[in-house]
Amino acid sequence: MRQLGQGNTLLRPNWVFGSHEDQSDVACRITRPPITQRVRRTKRAIRDALLRPIQEKPVTRVTTTEPCAEADINRNTFYAHYATPEDVLAEVEKEFLEDLALLLEDTYEEGKATLSMCRAIDTSRERWRAIWNGNPEIISKAVDLCCERTLEHWDSEGIPSKGEGKLFLRFITRGATGLVGDWLDEGCRVPPEQMSATIDRFVNEGRSAINH
């Protein structure tokens, strides 16, 4: 967990120095640098470097040394920006989901939220696979975003989205999460158009059954 000192100061975790060190010591404090192009490039390099080890193991088993070696930076540079590898992954996830939300915002009125999601995942499949391996909840979050946009579309079209309709969509969302996860795990061999069409067909057939 990120540990903050006074002001804009980041404290290194105890394990960096050993339990015998006093974390309140000035030497344990690292002041975050101002956000500049150089800082952005460094943080991007760290985020990209994390993707390699989390393809092979959960982020909780990744040491700070691994992304440092991959990005060719020292540990002090890492701790100037992040406290743990988990912090890095959380920022990567946030960035991906924000990009997906913007994409869905532009397309949900056309009723193409599922297609937009599948295309976004297919375009950056290796990064999504790495993030998914690091934290499987990322697919669930992505599908939930798609679900929210679908509900908005249903409301705008006058399609019932309350009661059983909403329960059904939540139910199908969990199934879609599994389908997308398997699709991603298999390298997205099926085109995103076909995957999204399959999911939408399941949704539409189920919705028709409820409406009748």
C-alpha positions in Angstrom: 0.0 0.0 0.0 1.2 3.5 -0.8 2.6 5.2 2.3 2.7 9.0 2.4 4.7 11.2 4.6 4.2 14.9 5.1 3.5 17.0 2.0 4.1 15.2 -1.3 6.5 12.7 0.1 6.5 9.0 -0.5 7.8 6.6 2.2 9.6 3.5 1.2 8.1 0.3 2.8 10.0 -1.1 5.8 11.2 -4.1 3.8 13.3 -1.9 1.5 15.7 -1.2 4.4 14.9 -4.0 6.8 12.8 -4.0 9.9 15.6 -2.5 12.0 15.5 0.8 10.1 13.5 3.7 11.3 11.1 4.6 8.5 10.7 8.1 9.8 14.4 8.8 9.1 14.9 11.4 6.4 16.9 8.9 4.3 13.7 6.9 3.9 11.8 9.8 2.3 11.7 10.3 -1.4 10.0 13.5 -2.7 8.0 13.0 -5.9 9.5 14.9 -8.9 7.2 17.4 -10.7 5.3 16.0 -13.6 7.4 16.6 -16.7 7.8 14.9 -20.0 10.8 13.1 -18.6 8.8 11.9 -15.6 6.0 10.7 -17.9 8.5 8.8 -20.0 10.0 7.2 -16.9 6.6 6.1 -15.5 5.6 4.8 -18.9 8.8 2.7 -19.1 8.1 1.3 -15.6 4.5 0.4 -16.5 5.6 -1.3 -19.7 8.4 -3.1 -17.9 5.9 -4.6 -15.4 4.0 -6.3 -18.2 6.7 -8.9 -18.9 6.9 -10.5 -15.4 3.1 -10.4 -14.8 2.6 -12.5 -17.9 4.3 -15.3 -16.0 3.1 -14.8 -12.4 0.7 -12.7 -10.3 1.7 -9.2 -9.5 1.9 -10.1 -5.8 4.9 -12.3 -6.6 6.7 -9.6 -8.6 9.7 -8.0 -6.9 10.7 -4.4 -7.5 13.9 -5.5 -9.0 12.2 -7.1 -12.0 10.6 -4.0 -13.6 13.7 -2.0 -12.6 15.9 -4.4 -14.6 13.5 -4.5 -17.5 13.3 -0.7 -17.7 17.0 -0.3 -16.9 16.5 2.0 -14.0 17.6 1.8 -10.3 15.3 1.2 -7.3 15.5 4.8 -6.2 14.0 5.9 -9.5 11.2 3.3 -9.1 10.4 4.5 -5.5 10.3 8.1 -6.7 7.1 7.2 -8.6 5.6 4.1 -7.1 5.7 2.2 -3.8 5.1 -1.3 -5.0 4.6 -3.3 -8.3 0.9 -3.4 -7.3 0.8 0.4 -7.5 2.1 0.2 -11.0 -0.5 -2.3 -12.1 -3.3 -0.3 -10.5 -2.2 2.7 -12.6 -2.0 0.6 -15.8 -5.5 -0.8 -15.2 -6.9 2.7 -14.5 -5.4 4.0 -17.8 -6.8 1.1 -19.8 -10.3 1.4 -18.3 -10.3 5.2 -18.8 -9.4 4.7 -22.5 -12.1 2.0 -22.8 -14.7 4.2 -21.1 -14.0 7.1 -23.6 -14.3 4.6 -26.5 -17.6 3.3 -25.2 -18.8 6.9 -24.7 -18.4 7.5 -28.4 -20.1 4.3 -29.6 -22.8 3.3 -27.1 -25.5 5.4 -28.9 -25.0 3.2 -31.9 -25.5 0.1 -29.8 -22.0 -1.1 -30.5 -20.6 -1.2 -27.0 -19.7 -4.9 -27.1 -17.9 -4.5 -30.5 -16.0 -1.5 -29.2 -14.8 -3.4 -26.2 -13.8 -6.5 -28.2 -11.9 -4.4 -30.7 -10.1 -2.4 -28.0 -9.0 -5.7 -26.3 -7.9 -7.2 -29.6 -5.9 -4.2 -30.6 -3.8 -4.4 -27.4 -4.2 -8.1 -26.7 -0.8 -8.8 -25.3 -1.1 -5.9 -22.8 -4.6 -7.0 -21.8 -3.4 -10.6 -21.3 -0.6 -9.4 -19.1 -2.9 -7.2 -17.0 -5.5 -10.0 -16.9 -2.9 -12.4 -15.6 -1.7 -9.9 -13.0 -5.3 -9.2 -11.9 -8.2 -11.3 -13.5 -10.7 -8.6 -12.3 -9.7 -6.4 -15.2 -11.9 -8.3 -17.6 -14.8 -8.1 -15.2 -14.3 -4.3 -14.9 -14.2 -3.9 -18.7 -17.4 -6.0 -19.2 -19.1 -4.0 -16.4 -18.3 -0.8 -18.3 -19.9 -2.3 -21.4 -22.9 -3.4 -19.3 -23.4 0.2 -18.1 -23.3 1.5 -21.6 -25.8 -1.1 -22.8 -28.2 -0.2 -20.0 -28.0 3.5 -21.1 -28.7 2.4 -24.7 -31.7 0.4 -23.6 -33.1 3.3 -21.6 -32.6 5.7 -24.6 -34.5 3.2 -26.8 -37.3 2.7 -24.3 -36.2 -0.9 -23.7 -37.0 -2.1 -20.1 -33.8 -2.2 -18.1 -35.3 -2.5 -14.6 -36.4 -5.5 -12.6 -35.8 -8.8 -14.5 -34.2 -7.0 -17.4 -31.5 -5.5 -15.2 -31.0 -8.8 -13.3 -30.7 -10.6 -16.7 -28.1 -8.2 -17.9 -26.0 -8.7 -14.7 -26.3 -12.4 -15.2 -25.2 -12.3 -18.8 -22.4 -10.0 -17.9 -20.8 -12.7 -15.8 -21.0 -15.1 -18.6 -19.6 -12.6 -21.0 -16.7 -12.1 -18.7 -15.8 -15.7 -18.9 -16.2 -15.7 -22.7 -13.9 -12.7 -23.2 -11.4 -14.1 -20.7 -11.2 -17.4 -22.6 -11.0 -15.5 -25.9 -8.1 -13.4 -24.7 -6.4 -16.4 -23.2 -6.5 -18.1 -26.6 -4.9 -15.2 -28.3 -8.1 -13.7 -29.8 -8.1 -16.2 -32.6 -11.8 -15.4 -33.3 -12.2 -11.9 -34.9 -13.6 -9.3 -32.5 -16.6 -8.8 -34.7 -17.5 -12.5 -34.4 -16.9 -12.5 -30.6 -19.0 -9.4 -30.0 -21.8 -10.7 -32.3 -21.9 -14.0 -30.3 -22.2 -12.1 -27.0 -24.8 -9.7 -28.4 -26.9 -12.6 -29.8 -27.0 -14.3 -26.4 -28.0 -10.9 -24.8 -30.7 -10.2 -27.4 -32.2 -13.7 -27.3 -32.3 -13.7 -23.5 -33.8 -10.2 -23.5 -36.5 -11.3 -26.0 -37.4 -14.2 -23.7 -37.9 -11.8 -20.7 -39.9 -9.3 -22.7 -42.3 -12.1 -23.7 
